[in-house]
Amino acid sequence: MPHLDVTVNNRTYSIACADGEEDHLRQLGRIVDGKVRELLSSVGQLGDTRLLLMASIMLADEQMELAGKLAEKTRELARVSEIKETAAGQHGKAEGRAADRLEAAAHRLEELAATLAHA
């Protein structure tokens, strides 16, 4: 299992990860470091533990907000799918009615043509 160093708030932490996950873990570390730096600029140095806790809460809040947006978009997609299915059903019914009327008109024309042929 590989170990890599992640730097947050100018402190380096050695972290183990699964093979092939090194780049992903480095990217996550940069995100956490960015949140910590954001906090540092607004509230100052509070100690590593408190800064990491606050950064974690901020990231959890963002994740929760995105999860809510995803849920809303999923509901919207379900509604659009329902509308699409309803429209497809109505289109099929309308197409069937049009075909029936066309067939009735063709039958009527055949009757008229037969009448004219005998006249």
N, CA, C and O of each residue as an XYZ file, in Angstrom:
476
protein
N       0.855     -1.168      0.000
C       0.000      0.000      0.000
C       0.903      1.233      0.000
O       1.711      1.411      0.912
N       0.769      2.082     -1.018
C       1.638      3.254     -1.092
C       1.286      4.311     -0.042
O       0.145      4.417      0.409
N       2.290      5.075      0.321
C       2.126      6.225      1.207
C       2.501      7.457      0.414
O       3.402      7.415     -0.424
N       1.818      8.546      0.673
C       2.197      9.789      0.029
C       2.028     10.920      1.018
O       1.324     10.796      2.020
N       2.682     12.017      0.721
C       2.612     13.186      1.584
C       1.586     14.169      1.040
O       1.563     14.476     -0.152
N       0.744     14.653      1.937
C      -0.248     15.671      1.616
C       0.042     16.863      2.514
O       0.208     16.713      3.724
N       0.103     18.041      1.920
C       0.401     19.243      2.693
C      -0.856     20.078      2.848
O      -1.520     20.433      1.874
N      -1.167     20.385      4.115
C      -2.309     21.232      4.450
C      -1.818     22.256      5.465
O      -1.259     21.900      6.502
N      -2.030     23.520      5.156
C      -1.616     24.607      6.046
C      -0.128     24.513      6.368
O       0.286     24.674      7.516
N       0.667     24.251      5.336
C       2.127     24.155      5.449
C       2.596     23.028      6.356
O       3.744     23.036      6.800
N       1.745     22.072      6.635
C       2.132     20.884      7.393
C       1.957     19.675      6.479
O       0.990     19.571      5.724
N       2.910     18.780      6.573
C       2.878     17.610      5.714
C       2.400     16.409      6.516
O       2.869     16.145      7.623
N       1.447     15.685      5.919
C       0.877     14.492      6.527
C       1.138     13.311      5.602
O       0.907     13.399      4.396
N       1.613     12.219      6.158
C       1.839     11.008      5.382
C       0.565     10.166      5.457
O       0.065      9.854      6.537
N       0.056      9.806      4.268
C      -1.223      9.091      4.202
C      -1.065      7.862      3.326
O      -0.430      7.912      2.272
N      -1.650      6.754      3.772
C      -1.647      5.531      2.970
C      -2.880      5.534      2.069
O      -3.924      6.085      2.417
N      -2.733      4.910      0.914
C      -3.870      4.819     -0.004
C      -3.734      3.562     -0.850
O      -2.689      2.911     -0.845
N      -4.774      3.229     -1.563
C      -4.753      2.070     -2.457
C      -3.901      2.384     -3.680
O      -3.747      3.540     -4.071
N      -3.355      1.332     -4.270
C      -2.571      1.505     -5.494
C      -3.399      2.227     -6.547
O      -4.564      1.897     -6.769
N      -2.792      3.207     -7.186
C      -3.457      3.947     -8.252
C      -4.285      5.124     -7.777
O      -4.803      5.879     -8.601
N      -4.424      5.302     -6.469
C      -5.237      6.395     -5.927
C      -4.411      7.615     -5.526
O      -4.949      8.587     -4.997
N      -3.106      7.563     -5.778
C      -2.221      8.631     -5.322
C      -2.613      9.996     -5.878
O      -2.734     10.958     -5.120
N      -2.809     10.092     -7.169
C      -3.143     11.392     -7.774
C      -4.470     11.924     -7.254
O      -4.616     13.121     -7.006
N      -5.428     11.033     -7.093
C      -6.742     11.435     -6.578
C      -6.606     11.969     -5.149
O      -7.194     12.993     -4.800
N      -5.827     11.265     -4.335
C      -5.640     11.696     -2.955
C      -4.893     13.033     -2.897
O      -5.208     13.876     -2.058
N      -3.920     13.234     -3.768
C      -3.220     14.528     -3.815
C      -4.205     15.649     -4.157
O      -4.166     16.725     -3.561
N      -5.080     15.382     -5.116
C      -6.072     16.392     -5.515
C      -7.006     16.707     -4.337
O      -7.311     17.873     -4.084
N      -7.451     15.686     -3.630
C      -8.303     15.912     -2.457
C      -7.566     16.722     -1.397
O      -8.147     17.599     -0.757
N      -6.282     16.420     -1.217
C      -5.481     17.184     -0.265
C      -5.401     18.657     -0.649
O      -5.455     19.537      0.211
N      -5.270     18.919     -1.957
C      -5.232     20.322     -2.412
C      -6.568     21.017     -2.134
O      -6.591     22.201     -1.799
N      -7.665     20.295     -2.271
C      -8.984     20.878     -1.981
C      -9.088     21.231     -0.500
O      -9.542     22.320     -0.150
N      -8.667     20.309      0.373
C      -8.712     20.569      1.816
C      -7.799     21.737      2.165
O      -8.176     22.608      2.950
N      -6.610     21.760      1.589
C      -5.685     22.859      1.838
C      -6.302     24.189      1.394
O      -6.145     25.204      2.074
N      -6.996     24.185      0.264
C      -7.661     25.402     -0.209
C      -8.714     25.882      0.775
O      -8.833     27.082      1.024
N      -9.477     24.955      1.335
C     -10.497     25.343      2.320
C      -9.836     25.901      3.581
O     -10.299     26.892      4.146
N      -8.754     25.262      4.015
C      -8.051     25.744      5.205
C      -7.499     27.144      4.950
O      -7.591     28.014      5.816
N      -6.931     27.364      3.775
C      -6.388     28.691      3.445
C      -7.518     29.735      3.372
O      -7.339     30.886      3.768
N      -8.667     29.313      2.864
C      -9.833     30.207      2.833
C     -10.211     30.617      4.254
O     -10.495     31.786      4.516
N     -10.213     29.655      5.162
C     -10.526     29.957      6.559
C      -9.462     30.859      7.187
O      -9.780     31.799      7.916
N      -8.202     30.561      6.894
C      -7.116     31.369      7.444
C      -7.265     32.836      7.056
O      -7.014     33.734      7.860
N      -7.676     33.061      5.818
C      -7.804     34.448      5.368
C      -8.981     35.159      6.019
O      -8.987     36.387      6.110
N      -9.974     34.408      6.472
C     -11.138     35.067      7.073
C     -11.118     35.069      8.600
O     -11.593     36.024      9.215
N     -10.577     34.017      9.226
C     -10.620     33.964     10.701
C      -9.250     33.903     11.341
O      -9.138     34.019     12.561
N      -8.212     33.724     10.556
C      -6.860     33.667     11.115
C      -6.510     32.275     11.606
O      -7.288     31.331     11.464
N      -5.335     32.168     12.182
C      -4.817     30.879     12.650
C      -5.540     30.468     13.926
O      -5.492     31.180     14.928
N      -6.204     29.325     13.887
C      -6.961     28.834     15.049
C      -6.395     27.537     15.586
O      -6.912     26.987     16.558
N      -5.359     27.053     14.977
C      -4.834     25.736     15.334
C      -5.262     24.726     14.283
O      -6.345     24.821     13.707
N      -4.390     23.761     14.047
C      -4.636     22.797     12.980
C      -5.933     22.010     13.163
O      -6.691     21.818     12.212
N      -6.174     21.567     14.372
C      -7.363     20.739     14.597
C      -8.636     21.508     14.297
O      -9.520     21.009     13.600
N      -8.732     22.714     14.816
C      -9.931     23.524     14.598
C     -10.077     23.911     13.128
O     -11.181     23.875     12.583
N      -8.966     24.281     12.484
C      -9.019     24.631     11.061
C      -9.465     23.439     10.221
O     -10.297     23.580      9.324
N      -8.908     22.262     10.516
C      -9.301     21.068      9.755
C     -10.764     20.707     10.013
O     -11.472     20.280      9.100
N     -11.213     20.879     11.255
C     -12.621     20.618     11.557
C     -13.520     21.576     10.792
O     -14.504     21.155     10.183
N     -13.189     22.858     10.821
C     -14.010     23.846     10.119
C     -13.983     23.610      8.613
O     -15.014     23.738      7.951
N     -12.816     23.266      8.061
C     -12.725     22.968      6.634
C     -13.570     21.749      6.299
O     -14.240     21.716      5.267
N     -13.539     20.749      7.169
C     -14.352     19.546      6.953
C     -15.838     19.876      6.958
O     -16.600     19.362      6.139
N     -16.239     20.726      7.876
C     -17.648     21.130      7.950
C     -18.042     21.898      6.684
O     -19.126     21.691      6.139
N     -17.156     22.783      6.223
C     -17.446     23.533      4.998
C     -17.591     22.579      3.801
O     -18.504     22.727      2.989
N     -16.689     21.609      3.704
C     -16.763     20.641      2.603
C     -18.018     19.775      2.712
O     -18.660     19.469      1.707
N     -18.362     19.384      3.940
C     -19.579     18.591      4.141
C     -20.814     19.407      3.749
O     -21.758     18.876      3.163
N     -20.798     20.700      4.077
C     -21.911     21.577      3.711
C     -22.040     21.672      2.192
O     -23.144     21.588      1.654
N     -20.918     21.845      1.505
C     -20.944     21.899      0.036
C     -21.457     20.581     -0.537
O     -22.255     20.570     -1.475
N     -20.991     19.474      0.034
C     -21.439     18.161     -0.444
C     -22.933     17.992     -0.228
O     -23.630     17.464     -1.095
N     -23.427     18.431      0.906
C     -24.854     18.330      1.207
C     -25.677     19.178      0.237
O     -26.725     18.747     -0.243
N     -25.194     20.378     -0.042
C     -25.879     21.263     -0.988
C     -25.914     20.625     -2.381
O     -26.949     20.633     -3.047
N     -24.788     20.077     -2.809
C     -24.740     19.429     -4.126
C     -25.630     18.185     -4.169
O     -26.261     17.905     -5.189
N     -25.680     17.444     -3.065
C     -26.553     16.271     -3.009
C     -28.013     16.699     -3.142
O     -28.802     16.025     -3.805
N     -28.373     17.822     -2.510
C     -29.741     18.346     -2.629
C     -30.050     18.757     -4.050
O     -31.135     18.478     -4.561
N     -29.095     19.425     -4.699
C     -29.297     19.829     -6.094
C     -29.421     18.608     -6.997
O     -30.242     18.587     -7.914
N     -28.608     17.595     -6.734
C     -28.688     16.368     -7.533
C     -30.043     15.702     -7.348
O     -30.642     15.226     -8.313
N     -30.527     15.666     -6.115
C     -31.841     15.068     -5.853
C     -32.934     15.834     -6.592
O     -33.833     15.224     -7.169
N     -32.865     17.164     -6.579
C     -33.860     17.985     -7.284
C     -33.798     17.724     -8.781
O     -34.835     17.578     -9.429
N     -32.589     17.665     -9.338
C     -32.441     17.399    -10.777
C     -32.947     15.999    -11.113
O     -33.515     15.787    -12.184
N     -32.747     15.049    -10.214
C     -33.246     13.691    -10.431
C     -34.774     13.690    -10.452
O     -35.387     13.008    -11.274
N     -35.387     14.459     -9.544
C     -36.859     14.567     -9.543
C     -37.348     15.237    -10.822
O     -38.339     14.807    -11.412
N     -36.649     16.297    -11.254
C     -37.019     16.975    -12.500
C     -36.921     16.021    -13.685
O     -37.796     16.006    -14.550
N     -35.871     15.238    -13.721
C     -35.692     14.265    -14.804
C     -36.816     13.235    -14.795
O     -37.303     12.839    -15.854
N     -37.226     12.805    -13.618
C     -38.329     11.855    -13.519
C     -39.621     12.482    -14.044
O     -40.396     11.829    -14.743
N     -39.851     13.761    -13.701
C     -41.059     14.444    -14.193
C     -41.015     14.588    -15.713
O     -42.024     14.381    -16.387
N     -39.857     14.941    -16.250
C     -39.720     15.079    -17.702
C     -39.945     13.729    -18.377
O     -40.583     13.656    -19.427
N     -39.424     12.667    -17.779
C     -39.619     11.327    -18.335
C     -41.102     10.957    -18.339
O     -41.599     10.377    -19.305
N     -41.802     11.294    -17.261
C     -43.248     11.035    -17.199
C     -43.981     11.795    -18.296
O     -44.837     11.241    -18.986
N     -43.637     13.071    -18.448
C     -44.273     13.894    -19.486
C     -43.995     13.308    -20.853
O     -44.888     13.248    -21.699
N     -42.764     12.876    -21.080
C     -42.381     12.288    -22.363
C     -43.190     11.019    -22.626
O     -43.689     10.817    -23.732
N     -43.318     10.166    -21.608
C     -44.093      8.936    -21.770
C     -45.559      9.252    -22.053
O     -46.179      8.618    -22.907
N     -46.113     10.231    -21.338
C     -47.507     10.623    -21.559
C     -47.685     11.150    -22.973
O     -48.640     10.789    -23.661
N     -46.768     12.004    -23.402
C     -46.848     12.566    -24.746
C     -46.724     11.466    -25.804
O     -47.428     11.489    -26.813
N     -45.829     10.508    -25.569
C     -45.670      9.413    -26.527
C     -46.958      8.589    -26.605
O     -47.365      8.163    -27.685
N     -47.593      8.370    -25.455
C     -48.860      7.635    -25.448
C     -49.950      8.393    -26.177
O     -50.707      7.812    -26.955
N     -50.031      9.699    -25.926
C     -51.034     10.518    -26.605
C     -50.757     10.573    -28.102
O     -51.685     10.558    -28.911
N     -49.485     10.637    -28.467
C     -49.123     10.651    -29.885
C     -49.551      9.341    -30.543
O     -50.083      9.339    -31.652
N     -49.317      8.242    -29.859
C     -49.716      6.941    -30.396
C     -51.225      6.851    -30.578
O     -51.703      6.334    -31.587
N     -51.978      7.356    -29.593
C     -53.440      7.341    -29.700
C     -53.896      8.224    -30.854
O     -54.757      7.824    -31.639
N     -53.325      9.422    -30.963
C     -53.698     10.340    -32.038
C     -53.349      9.728    -33.392
O     -54.108      9.856    -34.353
N     -52.218      9.075    -33.461
C     -51.809      8.428    -34.707
C     -52.795      7.313    -35.067
O     -53.143      7.129    -36.233
N     -53.235      6.577    -34.050
C     -54.216      5.514    -34.283
C     -55.548      6.062    -34.764
O     -56.168      5.509    -35.673
N     -55.986      7.157    -34.145
C     -57.244      7.788    -34.577
C     -57.121      8.298    -36.002
O     -58.042      8.138    -36.804
N     -55.989      8.911    -36.321
C     -55.782      9.426    -37.679
C     -55.778      8.281    -38.684
O     -56.341      8.408    -39.771
N     -55.150      7.170    -38.328
C     -55.123      6.012    -39.227
C     -56.537      5.461    -39.429
O     -56.908      5.101    -40.546
N     -57.323      5.395    -38.352
C     -58.709      4.914    -38.464
C     -59.524      5.834    -39.372
O     -60.289      5.361    -40.212
N     -59.360      7.150    -39.205
C     -60.111      8.099    -40.039
C     -59.675      8.009    -41.496
O     -60.501      8.091    -42.405
N     -58.385      7.841    -41.709
C     -57.872      7.710    -43.071
C     -58.416      6.438    -43.714
O     -58.790      6.438    -44.887
N     -58.457      5.375    -42.953
C     -59.000      4.117    -43.468
C     -60.486      4.255    -43.782
O     -60.952      3.746    -44.801
N     -61.238      4.940    -42.913
C     -62.668      5.154    -43.150
C     -62.867      6.013    -44.402
O     -63.763      5.754    -45.205
N     -62.012      7.052    -44.563
C     -62.126      7.904    -45.753
C     -61.792      7.115    -47.007
O     -62.441      7.294    -48.038
N     -60.797      6.251    -46.939
C     -60.435      5.422    -48.101
C     -61.576      4.475    -48.445
O     -61.893      4.274    -49.617
N     -62.184      3.903    -47.431
C     -63.322      3.000    -47.661
C     -64.477      3.757    -48.319
O     -65.115      3.260    -49.246
N     -64.729      4.959    -47.824
C     -65.815      5.778    -48.383
C     -65.521      6.134    -49.837
O     -66.415      6.108    -50.683
N     -64.237      6.472    -50.126
C     -63.858      6.786    -51.504
C     -64.033      5.563    -52.414
O     -64.458      5.695    -53.562
N     -63.709      4.393    -51.904
C     -63.903      3.170    -52.692
C     -65.384      2.952    -52.990
O     -65.752      2.556    -54.096
N     -66.241      3.219    -51.979
C     -67.674      3.075    -52.199
C     -68.155      4.062    -53.253
O     -68.941      3.709    -54.131
N     -67.669      5.324    -53.160
C     -68.061      6.340    -54.151
C     -67.566      5.960    -55.539
O     -68.281      6.132    -56.526
N     -66.342      5.444    -55.614
C     -65.795      5.036    -56.919
C     -66.610      3.887    -57.481
O     -66.855      3.849    -58.687
N     -67.031      2.961    -56.661
C     -67.848      1.839    -57.129
C     -69.217      2.326    -57.614
O     -69.737      1.857    -58.627
N     -69.787      3.280    -56.865
C     -71.085      3.842    -57.257
C     -70.973      4.541    -58.602
O     -71.831      4.368    -59.469
N     -69.917      5.332    -58.780
C     -69.699      6.052    -60.029
C     -69.428      5.080    -61.177
O     -69.834      5.333    -62.312
N     -68.751      3.983    -60.891
C     -68.442      3.013    -61.931
C     -69.716      2.328    -62.426
O     -69.779      1.936    -63.591
N     -70.718      2.176    -61.588
C     -71.973      1.539    -61.981
C     -72.978      2.508    -62.561
O     -74.019      2.098    -63.074
N     -72.677      3.765    -62.484
C     -73.645      4.748    -62.952
C     -73.580      4.999    -64.417
O     -74.345      5.809    -64.939
